[in-house]
Amino acid sequence: MELRSLTPVFADYGEEKGLTKAPPDPHAEDDYRTMAGRPLVWQWVARDLLAGANALHAHRRGPSSGRRSQPGDERIDTSAAPIILLYGMALENLLKGLLIAEGTPATVDGELNPDLKTHSLDTLWTRANLERDSETDSLLAALEWAVVTGARYPVGLKADPESARHLLIAGTHVDRIIRLFEKAEDALYSHHPSGLFEKTDLTRWGAE
């Protein structure tokens, strides 16, 4: 089926279910505030993205391996860019959930708190008062680069002399990236000891 032919299919489905005639949800704003204010929701999205990153990393062959995937071959031909994008987005969600658990209001005047409207992992990590060293700084910079432009588009808004370095650092230090997750999740559990996912081996989350 061609993509453009799906439009009437979705339209018919929406009309059949009454979605096209449904009035605006009067509880949408309350539901939004409730959802945004639950650390579990942010951890849930973080774990989903982490699972995707781990699975892709576990089955990655790499574009320069010399041969392409064959039928029955579970390995995937891809660069490291989409993997570190997922890791970066996962860490962003986890840090925002941690900040909310620490007391940062999730919403202000019915919208996401401006303090949470950022992709800056360095800023979020600092606001969460997590320990850091030079290695942490390098990994956060690499993941932030991936989330903002590096792994989303072929080029950024301007030339970045650090782009190759960021890709190399994040792409070859997945174990250290996972340690950032573990540190952030430990802090989350200390501030919000119940109502979260159980602790687990994050290196294996989604990879099996």
Residue pairs with C-beta under 8 A, 6 or more apart in sequence:
11 20
13 19
14 20
15 21
25 31
29 110
32 107
32 110
33 106
33 107
33 110
35 41
36 100
36 106
36 107
36 112
37 100
37 105
37 106
37 107
38 100
38 195
39 97
39 98
39 100
39 101
39 188
39 192
39 195
39 196
40 97
40 195
40 196
40 197
41 97
42 93
42 94
42 96
42 97
42 100
43 93
43 94
43 97
43 185
43 188
43 196
43 197
44 197
45 90
45 93
46 90
46 91
46 93
46 94
46 97
46 181
47 90
47 197
47 205
48 90
49 86
49 87
49 89
49 90
49 93
50 86
50 87
50 90
50 181
50 202
50 205
50 206
51 205
51 206
51 207
52 86
52 206
53 83
53 84
53 86
53 87
53 90
53 206
54 203
54 204
54 205
54 206
54 207
55 206
55 207
56 76
56 78
56 82
56 83
56 86
57 83
57 174
57 207
58 207
59 74
59 75
59 76
60 75
60 76
60 78
60 80
60 83
61 69
61 75
61 76
61 77
61 78
62 77
62 78
62 79
62 80
63 77
63 78
63 79
65 77
68 77
69 75
69 76
69 77
79 171
80 167
80 170
80 171
80 172
81 146
81 150
81 151
81 167
81 171
82 151
83 171
83 174
84 142
84 143
84 146
84 151
84 167
84 170
84 171
84 177
85 146
85 147
85 151
85 152
87 143
87 146
87 170
87 174
87 177
88 121
88 143
88 144
88 146
88 147
88 151
88 170
89 147
90 181
91 121
91 143
91 177
91 180
91 181
91 184
92 119
92 121
92 124
92 147
94 181
94 184
94 185
94 188
95 121
95 124
95 125
95 128
95 184
96 116
96 124
97 188
98 128
98 184
98 187
98 188
98 191
99 115
99 116
99 124
99 127
99 128
100 106
100 116
101 188
101 191
101 192
102 128
102 129
102 191
104 113
104 115
104 116
104 127
105 113
106 112
106 113
106 116
107 113
108 114
115 127
118 124
119 144
119 147
119 148
120 144
121 140
121 143
121 144
121 147
122 137
122 140
122 141
122 144
125 132
125 136
125 140
126 132
128 184
128 187
130 183
130 184
130 187
131 183
132 140
135 176
136 180
138 169
139 169
139 170
139 173
139 176
139 177
139 180
140 180
141 162
141 166
142 165
142 166
142 167
142 169
142 170
143 170
143 177
145 151
145 160
145 162
145 163
145 166
146 152
146 166
146 167
146 170
148 156
149 155
149 156
149 157
149 160
150 156
150 160
150 163
150 166
150 167
156 163
170 177
175 203
178 202
178 203
181 202
182 202
185 199
185 202
188 196
189 196
189 199
